[in-house]
Amino acid sequence: MSVQIKFVGQEEPFTYEDGNGNEYRYQVEDSGALSVFEKEGGAYLKKGTDPIAVYGPSAWFSVSGNALSRSDTGPTEIAGF
């Protein structure tokens, strides 16, 4: 599913459209900022991957689509027992 953002002062939403093997995810940060991430070719996002876009909390008021989840960052490695 694509990520669709409604910005303050804009009538039409902006969409990051999935396609060509790329998928988009969003995350609402503790500060209220909105981060958008791009997964290329169905790969996992590496830990510490920078978002492709960040919008301040006063720039947007609604987002829909797929939120970033654990399944997007791949399996967790367990070190030693």
C-alpha positions as CSV (number, residue, x, y, z in Angstrom):
1,M,0.0,0.0,0.0
2,S,1.3,3.5,-0.8
3,V,1.7,6.3,1.7
4,Q,-0.7,9.2,1.4
5,I,-0.1,12.4,3.3
6,K,-2.5,15.3,3.8
7,F,-0.7,18.6,4.3
8,V,-1.9,21.7,6.1
9,G,-3.2,24.2,3.5
10,Q,-3.3,21.7,0.6
11,E,-6.6,20.4,-0.7
12,E,-5.1,17.3,-2.5
13,P,-3.1,14.7,-0.6
14,F,0.5,13.8,-1.7
15,T,1.1,10.1,-2.4
16,Y,4.3,8.0,-2.4
17,E,3.1,5.4,-4.8
18,D,4.4,1.8,-4.5
19,G,5.7,0.4,-7.8
20,N,8.8,-0.8,-9.7
21,G,9.7,-3.0,-6.8
22,N,9.7,-0.1,-4.3
23,E,7.4,0.1,-1.3
24,Y,6.9,3.0,1.1
25,R,6.4,3.0,4.8
26,Y,5.8,5.8,7.3
27,Q,6.6,6.4,10.9
28,V,5.3,9.2,13.2
29,E,8.2,10.2,15.5
30,D,7.9,11.1,19.2
31,S,8.2,14.8,18.2
32,G,5.2,14.5,15.8
33,A,7.4,14.7,12.7
34,L,6.5,12.3,9.9
35,S,9.3,10.1,8.4
36,V,8.9,8.3,5.1
37,F,11.0,5.3,4.2
38,E,11.6,3.5,0.9
39,K,12.1,-0.3,0.7
40,E,13.8,-1.2,-2.6
41,G,13.1,-4.5,-4.3
42,G,11.3,-6.0,-1.3
43,A,14.5,-5.9,0.8
44,Y,14.5,-5.2,4.5
45,L,15.4,-1.8,5.8
46,K,18.7,-1.9,7.6
47,K,18.9,-0.6,11.2
48,G,19.7,3.1,11.1
49,T,18.4,3.6,7.6
50,D,17.7,7.3,7.0
51,P,14.2,8.3,5.8
52,I,13.8,9.7,2.2
53,A,11.7,12.5,3.6
54,V,10.8,14.1,7.0
55,Y,7.9,16.5,7.5
56,G,7.6,18.7,10.6
57,P,4.6,18.2,12.9
58,S,3.0,21.4,11.8
59,A,3.3,20.5,8.1
60,W,0.8,17.6,8.0
61,F,-2.4,16.5,9.7
62,S,-3.2,13.0,8.3
63,V,-1.3,10.0,6.9
64,S,-2.5,6.6,5.7
65,G,-0.9,3.6,4.2
66,N,1.6,1.1,5.7
67,A,3.3,2.1,8.9
68,L,6.9,1.0,9.5
69,S,6.9,-2.3,11.4
70,R,9.3,-4.9,12.7
71,S,8.6,-7.0,9.6
72,D,10.2,-4.2,7.5
73,T,13.5,-4.4,9.3
74,G,14.0,-8.2,9.0
75,P,14.7,-10.9,11.5
76,T,16.4,-10.0,14.8
77,E,19.8,-11.5,15.5
78,I,20.2,-13.2,18.8
79,A,23.8,-13.2,20.1
80,G,25.1,-16.1,22.2
81,F,23.7,-18.0,25.1
